Amino acid sequence: MHRVLKLKHSKGPSRPQRIILMGTPGCGKEKYAQRVADEYQLVYIQVTQLLKDAVRREGTSSFAQDLA
């Protein structure tokens, strides 16, 4: 994993490194993502929480009420 995260020297514009973890529910993606973020000093973003927050802020539907 360390070799994948090494920054390459390039003359192009630099962009932050992105890692996407995929797997079945309950397989430990969140735990693994937090460990990788801690080890390589990356920012851990939980997309499901971002989506829930956006729905709560903008939504007045029953779905938004259920999330609150």
Buried (B, 14 or more C-beta within 10 A) or exposed (E): EEEEEEEEEEEEEEEEEEEEEEEEEEEEBEEEBEEBBEEBEBEEEEEEEEEBEEBEEEEEEEEBEEEE
